[in-house]
Amino acid sequence: MAEVIAQAMLHSAALPVVTGSAGVRALVGHPMAPHAISALDRLGLNGRAHRARLLDRDLIASADLLLTMEDAHRAVAVALDPRAAGRTFTLPEFAELAAGAGQRRYRSDTVERARAIVQSAAERRARRRPAEVHDPYGGPPEGYEACAKTLGASLSHALAALLGPR
């Protein structure tokens, strides 16, 4: 759901940012859970084309920023590629850390601004368990709807910081 929501936000901002989605326990090739599709439908978004893929070293290496749902997912990504530690966060953790960094003035383009904010967030990371997004998989529709709202709010804050005033 996060990728679909992020793509919609980025599309409305007319920015050419590449997003991706991969799971640490993905059922490769499977579609999104029906309740996830319904939750996205209620937001006016379409998740029907999504197919699950497994997180791997190549995906990690190609990303400037990895946002996970849970700290355990972050740990898997960092175990696969320890060089990713400084650019891998839970989504709520990054949204919180980036919000402060995003208040600074940057004299550079969006890509350099985003990279500077990721670096700043890594430097400001506390040694506490980060906030997480509850995985609704296998649960009732209400769990998926709550998850979609949490994702939307966190992504909105993260993207606002990364992309700056529009």
N, C-alpha and C positions, 0 to 999 in steps of 0.2 A: 504494500500500500504506500509506503514511504516514497518509492521511486515515482509512482504515478502522481502523487500529490506534489512532489518536488518538480517534476516535469511540467505540471500545469502552472505552478507558480513561476517557473523560469520562462515558460512560453509567454505568459501574460506580461512579463517584463521585457520580452523580446531580446533575450540574451542567449548566445550560443554556448551554453554550458552543457557538457556531456554528463549524464547521470547513468548509474547502473545499479543493479540489485543482485545480490548473491547471498545464499544462506550457508550457515555452517553445518546444517543438517538437512539441506534441501532435497526434496524429492525431484531430482533433475527431470526437466521436461514437463512437469505437472503444472496445470493452471493454478491460479490463485484459488483459495478456498471460497466456496460460494458465498459465505457470510461476508468475506472481505470484498468481493465484487459488489454485493448489495450495499455495503457501507459506502463504497466509492460511488455507486450509483446515486445514493442519497446526497452526495456532495456534487453531483453533476459530472463525475469523472468516470472513465471507462478502464477497468482493469482486465478486461477479457483477453487481451493479446499477451499478457504477461505469462512467461514460462519460467519456472524455477531453474536456477543454476547454482552450482556449488562454488563457494569461495575458494580461490586458489592463489598461489604465489604470483602468477601473471597479472591477475586482476588487482591484487594488492599493490604490486610494483607500478602499475599504470595509473594509480589514483593519487591525486594531490591531497585528498581528504577522504577518510573512511569513517562513516557514521554507522554505528551499530545500535541495536535495540537494547542489548544487555551487556553488562561488563564481562560476562562469560564469553560472549561473541567477540568482544574486543580482545580478550586473552587469546582466543583461537587465532585471530588475525595476526597478532603480534608474534605468536609462536610460529606461524607459517613464515613470517618475514619480520624479524626483529627491527629492521630499519624503519618499519612503519609505526613504531611506538609513538613518535611525536606527532603523528598526523592521524591517529586513530582514537576516536572518542565515542562514548554513547551519544546519541542525538541530543537528549536533554542536557547532558554535561556540556557539550559543545555550544549549544544555544546560550547557556548561561555564561560560559567563559567568553564567547565571542561578542556577546552584547556589550561587555565592558570595553573590549578592544575596539569594537566598531565605533565607539564614540570619538576616537582620535581622528585627527585629520591626516589624510594620506595624499601625497602628491604623485600618485602613480595610477596606472590603468587598473581596471578591475582585477585582472589576473594577479598583478603584484600586490594589490590591496588584499585580496583573498589569501594569498600565501603568507603575507605578513600577519594577518589575523590568525591563521592556523598556527603559526610559530608562536605568537603571543599567547594563544590559548594553551598551547603545550607548556609554555613557561609558567603560566599561572595555575596549572593543574594542581589541585591539592592532593594530599595523600589520604584521601577518604574514598569510600565507595561512591562512585558516581550515580546520579539519578538514572533510572532506566525506563524503558517503555515496556509495559506488560504485554507479553505475547498472548494474543487471544486464541491462538490456534486450537481448534477442537472445542471451543467454548460457545456460548450463546451469541446471537446476533448483537446484543447490547455490548458485549465485550469488544467486538470489532468496531462498533460505532464509537465507543469511548477511545479505542486505540487510534482510530482515524482522526478524531478531534485532537488528541495529544500530539500525534504526528504533525498535523497541520499547524498547531501553535508553535511547536518546537522548530519546525522547518521555517516558519515565517520569521521567527526571531533570528535563526542562524543565517538565513539568506539576506535579511535586512542588514545584518552586520557585515557579511562577506561582500555584498554588492554595493553597499553604501546608498546614499540618497539617490532616488530616481525621480 
